[in-house]
Structures are given as structure tokens and as C-alpha cells.
Amino acid sequence: MQSPSRPTALITGGAAGIGASFARALARDGYRLVLVDRNGEGLQRFAGSFDADTEVVTADLTVEGDLARVEQRCREGVDLLVNNAGFGHPTEFLSTSAVAELAMSKLHMDVVLRLTLAALPGMIERGRGGIINLGSVLGFFPSSTYSASKAWVINFSQSAFTKARPSGVTVTVLCPGFTRTEFHDSAGMNMTKIPGFLWLEADALVKAALSDWRQGKAVSIPGWRNKTIAALSRLLPMRLILRIHAGTGKHSLAVRERTPVTRP
Ligand SMILES: NC(=O)c1ccc[n+]([C@@H]2O[C@H](COP(=O)([O-])OP(=O)(O)OC[C@H]3O[C@@H](n4cnc5c(N)ncnc54)[C@H](OP(=O)(O)O)[C@@H]3O)[C@@H](O)[C@H]2O)c1
């Protein structure tokens, strides 16, 4: 339940990577945390690793009953919702199973929509709080089903921003580029060809994102490199973007000689 003096932040995928960085940063800022993740053991271990008032919710958000529990928790009142849980596929969509594609679409789109619908009306009524949705700079480019789902997140978040803003509530879409987390390893992607200067640390990303959210920005693109990449999506002709993608996509995200973590 919400405390009038201490704001509550609910973070999906809150046990690892960018979600864990949000958790640590928001705990330092005095938030109570509701951490949602599907790996109960990892979640408990992470929640016990730092000093914070934390509620843990083990839930696979692609499973209807689990999602309904988290929706209910959002309706009970949260001040900041971070729709962060997500994953990518190591293969192009033509080589990925429909089941795995639909699980990703559900997590990136349906879950973001339903948790927003559960949390936002209460925030607007109270006239405070907000939502940070995880997009990606890839969402500005036609690159894959992953980028298509993140394009949806960017578009939807901007429309939610315009509805919420008059009440003082900010919906921000955070669009990271390459960020050092377990994301690529979990998906079995080989990232060795991506130059070091393009990577951001998750803690630095989250610091910039929270600053942008507090300033009431609709879109947060941390780092000048990511800002440049996003700007190119508006400046370059689509024909050239498609040719560049055809040339680079198959090299940069080539599947490693390893068995990726099993995804649905
Ligand atoms: N890292 C990047 O370069 C990058 C760039 C752009 C955007 N993003 C976005 O940033 C967000 C966070 O990514 P990350 O890099 O922090 O990845 P990560 O290190 O893999 O962390 C993602 C977390 O979400 C959890 N999760 C995945 N599926 C879930 C489900 N169905 N229900 C509940 N929890 C689930 C994961 O649990 P498991 O460990 O059990 O899978 C993991 O704890 C994602 O939306 C991603 O698309 C990341």
C-alpha cells in the first residue's frame, strides 16, 4: 500500500540489468520498491543485497494470472511505474518461433498497455507520479520484430504523455542504445563487433533517465551517441537506412556458438 510520505515505485524486470539500476537509484531517493521479476530466487537475492523497503512479486508477465496480480498491485496505488521487463531474440523473425515472437510482443506491448491502464488513472486523479516505459533507439529504425515492438512503446508512450501531462503526471519513454546488462547474453547475441565507445553503463543510463523524467520530458535518449543515432533516423533517407541495416544486422547480432537461455 502507498504511504503518504514515501512514494512507491513498481519496477518490472526489477532483479537485473537496467531494472536493478532503477531499483538502487530509487531506493537511494527514498522510494519504497515493488520489484516484479519472473526469477523468484534472483529477485529475493537482489532485494536482500541492498538496504531498501522492498516488496517482491514473482511473476512471469506473459502469464495471464501473474499479469493480473501485478495489474491489481498497480491499481492499489504506485507513484512511479517502470515498465522495464523485456528481451530480444538472437535470430531474425523468419527463424524465430511464433510462440517466442508472441511472448515478446505481449511483454513489450500488451503488458506495457495493461499496467499503464491500471496505474495511470489513479496517478492522474492524484495529480502526481508517473511512468517510465523502456523503448530503445532501435525503435526509431525498421530493424526487426524487436524494433517494431519498441516503436509501438515509443508511439504509445508519447500519446500517454499528452493525456497525462495536464494533470502534472509525466509519462517518459526511455530509449537506450547498447547498455551493459545481461540482455544480450540472455538472448545469445554476439556483441563482440560493437565498439566499446557505443556502450553505456546501466547506472549512468538510469541517472539520466530519472533526471529527464523529473524534468517532464516525453522522450529520454541518454548519451550523445544515442541522440545522434536517433537523429539519423529522421535525417537519413529510408532507402539508405534499409541498405545499412541489411549490411550490418546480420553481422552485429549473429547468434553465438552457445545455447541461448530458453525463452518461451
Ligand atoms: N541492454 C540494452 O542494450 C538495451 C537497449 C535498449 C533497450 N533495452 C530494454 O531495456 C529493458 C531492460 O533490459 P536489460 O538490458 O536490463 O535486460 P536484462 O538484463 O536481461 O533484464 C531484464 C529483466 O526482465 C526480466 N524479464 C524478462 N521477461 C520477463 C517476464 N516475462 N516477466 C517478468 N520479468 C521478465 C528478466 O528476467 P530473466 O532473467 O528471468 O529473463 C530480467 O530480470 C528491456 O525492455 C530491453 O528491451 C535494453
The ligand as an ORCA input file, in Angstrom:
! r2SCAN-3c Opt
* xyz 0 1
  N      20.576     -3.673    -22.633
  C      20.384     -2.991    -23.754
  O      21.321     -2.780    -24.548
  C      19.024     -2.426    -24.063
  C      18.924     -1.491    -25.112
  C      17.684     -0.949    -25.419
  C      16.572     -1.302    -24.685
  N      16.696     -2.195    -23.673
  C      15.458     -2.553    -22.940
  O      15.668     -2.353    -21.562
  C      14.826     -3.251    -20.809
  C      15.646     -3.954    -19.758
  O      16.640     -4.709    -20.407
  P      18.008     -5.152    -19.696
  O      19.091     -4.801    -20.627
  O      18.080     -4.677    -18.303
  O      17.818     -6.759    -19.762
  P      18.153     -7.899    -18.675
  O      19.466     -7.617    -18.011
  O      18.006     -9.177    -19.427
  O      16.985     -7.740    -17.598
  C      15.635     -7.926    -17.954
  C      14.865     -8.431    -16.758
  O      13.484     -8.611    -17.174
  C      13.076     -9.899    -16.736
  N      12.030    -10.488    -17.555
  C      12.140    -10.957    -18.832
  N      10.979    -11.496    -19.218
  C      10.111    -11.358    -18.181
  C       8.767    -11.744    -17.967
  N       8.074    -12.394    -18.908
  N       8.178    -11.454    -16.776
  C       8.880    -10.834    -15.809
  N      10.172    -10.455    -15.930
  C      10.780    -10.718    -17.118
  C      14.341    -10.747    -16.856
  O      14.203    -11.967    -16.150
  P      15.025    -13.265    -16.636
  O      16.440    -13.015    -16.204
  O      14.355    -14.405    -15.949
  O      14.896    -13.335    -18.126
  C      15.386     -9.791    -16.272
  O      15.386     -9.822    -14.862
  C      14.178     -4.182    -21.846
  O      12.855     -3.747    -22.100
  C      15.046     -4.013    -23.078
  O      14.322     -4.258    -24.260
  C      17.887     -2.772    -23.337
*
